[in-house]
Amino acid sequence: MIRITDQYFWNFVFSVFFLVLVGMGLLILDTEARLAPADLTWLDVVLITLASQRLVRLFVYDHVTKWFREQFYDAKVLKTKVTLHKPERGPRRTIVTLLSCPWCFGMWATASVAFFYLLTPYAYFPVLLLAVSSLASMVQIGANLLGHKAEYAKYESESVTKK
């Protein structure tokens, strides 16, 4: 039987690793940043927020990065069918958990986007691209919701008139 505390070790290691990266990032930004956090405008914060949201969506949910997420799963073969399962323990399980949790991965994504946005002007275009992509996704989701509501209302009105 696997004790749950065995996995706590790896969760702790990844948490410490994240904190060390953030600390190193702060040290780098202290000397190399093109933009100080205090100089961020509301537009910058919105761009970082939307870009981070899109990055989370990309790595946690989107089909295009499924191949990356699957690298950390265990494959089980039953005759001709292959199924993927979360590893029972170890660092790969922590990575799978991280890549399947939007809140967990969101911390890593936001720290990365903010770091590069503050560090170099070359990050502006990728951040803008991710932010606009995020807005486009939201517009698409809104349009789908409106379309589904319209179809449901049409269905309801047709079923009432047939009675």
C-alpha positions as CSV (number, residue, x, y, z in Angstrom):
1,M,0.0,0.0,0.0
2,I,1.2,3.5,-0.9
3,R,1.3,6.0,1.8
4,I,0.1,9.4,0.9
5,T,3.1,11.1,2.6
6,D,5.4,9.5,-0.1
7,Q,3.9,11.9,-2.6
8,Y,4.1,14.9,-0.2
9,F,7.9,14.7,-0.6
10,W,7.7,15.3,-4.4
11,N,5.0,18.0,-3.9
12,F,7.4,19.7,-1.4
13,V,10.3,19.4,-3.8
14,F,8.4,21.0,-6.6
15,S,7.1,23.8,-4.3
16,V,10.7,24.6,-3.2
17,F,11.8,24.5,-6.8
18,F,9.1,27.0,-7.7
19,L,10.1,29.3,-4.8
20,V,13.8,29.1,-5.8
21,L,12.9,29.9,-9.4
22,V,10.8,32.9,-8.3
23,G,13.6,34.1,-6.0
24,M,16.2,33.7,-8.8
25,G,13.8,35.5,-11.1
26,L,13.5,38.4,-8.7
27,L,17.2,38.7,-8.4
28,I,17.5,38.7,-12.2
29,L,14.8,41.3,-12.5
30,D,16.4,43.5,-9.9
31,T,19.4,44.0,-12.2
32,E,18.2,43.3,-15.7
33,A,14.5,44.2,-16.0
34,R,13.5,46.6,-18.7
35,L,10.4,47.5,-16.7
36,A,10.0,47.6,-12.9
37,P,6.8,46.0,-11.4
38,A,5.9,49.4,-10.1
39,D,5.9,50.8,-13.6
40,L,3.3,48.3,-14.9
41,T,0.2,50.0,-16.3
42,W,-3.3,48.5,-16.2
43,L,-2.8,47.5,-19.8
44,D,0.3,45.6,-18.9
45,V,-1.5,43.8,-16.1
46,V,-4.4,42.9,-18.4
47,L,-2.0,41.6,-21.1
48,I,-0.1,39.5,-18.5
49,T,-3.4,38.2,-17.1
50,L,-4.9,37.2,-20.4
51,A,-1.6,35.7,-21.7
52,S,-1.3,33.6,-18.5
53,Q,-4.9,32.4,-18.9
54,R,-4.3,31.4,-22.5
55,L,-1.1,29.6,-21.5
56,V,-2.9,27.7,-18.8
57,R,-5.6,26.7,-21.2
58,L,-3.0,25.7,-23.7
59,F,-1.1,23.4,-21.4
60,V,-3.9,22.0,-19.2
61,Y,-6.8,21.5,-21.7
62,D,-5.9,22.0,-25.4
63,H,-5.5,19.1,-27.8
64,V,-2.4,20.5,-29.4
65,T,-0.3,20.0,-26.2
66,K,-1.9,16.7,-25.3
67,W,1.3,14.9,-26.6
68,F,3.3,16.9,-24.0
69,R,1.0,16.0,-21.1
70,E,0.9,12.3,-22.1
71,Q,4.7,12.0,-21.7
72,F,4.2,11.9,-17.9
73,Y,1.5,9.3,-17.7
74,D,1.9,5.5,-17.4
75,A,0.6,3.5,-20.4
76,K,-1.2,0.2,-19.8
77,V,-1.8,-2.1,-22.7
78,L,-4.8,-4.4,-22.7
79,K,-4.8,-6.5,-25.9
80,T,-5.1,-3.7,-28.6
81,K,-6.2,-0.9,-26.4
82,V,-3.7,1.5,-24.7
83,T,-4.9,3.5,-21.7
84,L,-3.1,6.2,-19.8
85,H,-3.0,6.3,-16.0
86,K,-1.6,8.8,-13.5
87,P,1.6,7.3,-12.0
88,E,1.1,6.1,-8.5
89,R,3.9,8.1,-7.0
90,G,7.1,10.0,-7.8
91,P,7.9,13.2,-9.6
92,R,5.9,12.3,-12.7
93,R,2.8,12.1,-10.6
94,T,3.4,15.6,-9.3
95,I,4.0,16.9,-12.9
96,V,0.8,15.2,-14.0
97,T,-1.1,16.8,-11.2
98,L,0.5,20.1,-12.0
99,L,-0.5,19.8,-15.7
100,S,-4.0,18.8,-14.9
101,C,-4.8,21.6,-12.4
102,P,-5.4,25.0,-13.9
103,W,-4.8,26.8,-10.5
104,C,-1.5,24.9,-9.9
105,F,-0.2,25.4,-13.4
106,G,-1.5,29.0,-13.4
107,M,1.0,30.0,-10.7
108,W,3.9,28.7,-12.9
109,A,2.5,30.2,-16.1
110,T,1.8,33.6,-14.6
111,A,5.3,33.7,-13.0
112,S,6.9,32.9,-16.3
113,V,4.8,35.4,-18.4
114,A,5.4,38.2,-15.8
115,F,9.1,37.4,-15.6
116,F,9.7,37.5,-19.4
117,Y,7.4,40.5,-19.8
118,L,9.4,42.5,-17.3
119,L,12.7,41.2,-18.5
120,T,12.8,41.9,-22.2
121,P,10.9,43.8,-24.8
122,Y,11.0,40.7,-27.0
123,A,8.3,39.1,-24.8
124,Y,5.8,41.8,-25.7
125,F,4.7,40.2,-29.0
126,P,4.2,36.6,-27.6
127,V,2.4,38.0,-24.6
128,L,0.2,40.2,-26.9
129,L,-0.4,37.1,-29.1
130,L,-1.5,35.0,-26.2
131,A,-3.7,37.8,-24.7
132,V,-5.5,38.4,-28.0
133,S,-5.9,34.6,-28.4
134,S,-7.4,34.5,-24.9
135,L,-9.9,37.2,-25.8
136,A,-10.7,35.5,-29.1
137,S,-11.4,32.3,-27.2
138,M,-13.7,34.1,-24.8
139,V,-15.6,35.7,-27.8
140,Q,-16.0,32.2,-29.3
141,I,-17.2,30.7,-26.1
142,G,-19.8,33.6,-25.8
143,A,-20.9,33.1,-29.4
144,N,-21.3,29.3,-28.8
145,L,-23.3,30.0,-25.6
146,L,-25.6,32.5,-27.4
147,G,-26.1,30.0,-30.3
148,H,-26.9,27.2,-27.9
149,K,-29.4,29.4,-26.0
150,A,-31.0,30.4,-29.3
151,E,-31.3,26.8,-30.5
152,Y,-32.8,25.8,-27.2
153,A,-35.3,28.6,-27.3
154,K,-36.2,27.6,-30.9
155,Y,-36.7,24.0,-29.8
156,E,-38.8,25.0,-26.8
157,S,-41.0,27.2,-28.9
158,E,-41.5,24.5,-31.6
159,S,-42.4,21.9,-29.0
160,V,-44.9,24.2,-27.3
161,T,-46.7,25.0,-30.7
162,K,-46.9,21.3,-31.6
163,K,-48.8,20.4,-28.5
